[in-house]
């Protein structure tokens, strides 16, 4: 049984899937701010980051 687990974990598609899942919160946040730019600007303003449009753009780019 361990050889089956080793072959799954060692496969290239599993590596890509694991990376996508582990980084989902970061790229989903950037996409959400890109899709609804005004809500992203409001979020930056709420947390006191001024100029808010510049910070929102930096988050999207990053």
C-alpha positions in Angstrom: 0.0 0.0 0.0 2.8 2.6 0.7 4.0 2.2 -2.9 0.6 3.4 -4.1 0.6 6.4 -1.9 4.3 7.2 -2.9 3.4 7.0 -6.6 0.4 9.3 -6.1 2.3 11.9 -4.0 5.3 11.7 -6.3 3.3 12.3 -9.5 3.6 15.6 -11.3 -0.2 16.3 -11.5 -0.5 15.8 -7.7 2.2 18.4 -7.3 0.4 21.0 -9.4 -2.9 20.3 -7.6 -1.3 20.6 -4.2 0.3 24.0 -5.2 -3.0 25.3 -6.6 -4.9 24.3 -3.4 -2.3 25.7 -1.1 -2.1 29.1 -2.9 -5.9 29.3 -3.7 -6.6 32.0 -1.0 -4.0 34.3 -2.5 -4.9 34.2 -6.2 -8.6 34.1 -5.4 -8.3 37.3 -3.5 -6.5 39.0 -6.4 -9.1 37.8 -8.8 -12.0 39.0 -6.6 -10.4 42.4 -6.4 -9.9 42.5 -10.1 -13.5 41.4 -10.9 -15.0 43.9 -8.4 -12.5 46.7 -8.3 -14.7 49.1 -6.3 -15.3 46.6 -3.5 -11.5 46.0 -3.3 -11.0 49.8 -3.0 -13.6 49.9 -0.3 -11.8 47.1 1.6 -8.5 49.0 1.4 -10.2 52.2 2.6 -11.8 50.2 5.5 -8.4 49.1 6.7 -6.9 52.6 6.4 -4.7 51.9 3.4 -4.5 55.1 1.4 -4.5 55.7 -1.6 -6.9 52.8 -1.7 -6.9 52.4 -5.5 -3.1 52.1 -5.6 -3.1 49.4 -2.8 -5.9 47.5 -4.6 -3.9 47.5 -7.8 -0.8 46.4 -6.0 -2.7 43.4 -4.5 -4.1 42.5 -7.9 -0.6 42.6 -9.5 1.1 40.7 -6.7 
